Amino acid sequence: MNVETMPGSKEDTSIDTDCERIASRQAILSHLNASSKLCMALKSVGKLTHTVWLKVKY
């Protein structure tokens, strides 16, 4: 997302690109946050099933 590739002068689009950059960064951060929470949940579920499986096995 380069400013050079956008049409018009940099002065006109600088505010818009800043807003877009902030919005996309927030979207990426919220996506990463959701992914990490999902990963943590999967890890805890994996540990739980692993311990249950060990108890059943032995």
C-alpha positions in Angstrom: 0.0 0.0 0.0 2.3 2.7 -1.3 1.4 6.4 -1.4 3.3 6.7 -4.7 0.9 4.3 -6.5 -2.2 6.3 -5.4 -3.6 8.9 -7.8 -3.4 12.6 -7.0 -0.9 14.5 -4.9 0.4 13.1 -1.6 -1.2 16.1 0.2 -4.7 15.1 -0.9 -4.4 11.4 0.0 -2.2 11.5 3.1 -5.2 11.8 5.5 -7.1 9.0 3.7 -4.2 6.7 3.6 -3.4 7.3 7.3 -7.0 6.4 8.1 -6.9 3.3 5.9 -3.6 2.3 7.4 -4.9 2.6 11.0 -8.1 0.8 10.1 -6.2 -2.1 8.4 -3.8 -2.3 11.3 -6.6 -2.5 13.8 -8.3 -5.2 11.6 -5.0 -7.1 11.5 -4.5 -6.8 15.2 -8.0 -7.9 16.1 -7.6 -10.8 13.6 -4.3 -11.8 15.3 -5.9 -11.5 18.7 -8.7 -13.7 17.7 -6.3 -16.2 16.1 -4.1 -16.3 19.3 -7.2 -16.8 21.5 -8.3 -19.7 19.2 -4.8 -21.1 19.3 -4.7 -21.0 23.1 -8.2 -22.6 23.2 -7.1 -25.4 20.9 -3.9 -25.9 22.9 -5.8 -26.2 26.2 -8.3 -28.6 24.6 -5.4 -30.6 23.2 -3.8 -30.8 26.6 -7.1 -31.8 28.2 -7.8 -34.6 25.6 -4.2 -35.7 25.9 -4.4 -36.1 29.7 -7.8 -37.8 29.4 -6.3 -40.2 26.8 -3.3 -41.0 29.0 -5.7 -41.7 32.0 -7.8 -44.0 29.8 -4.7 -45.7 28.3 -3.0 -46.4 31.6 
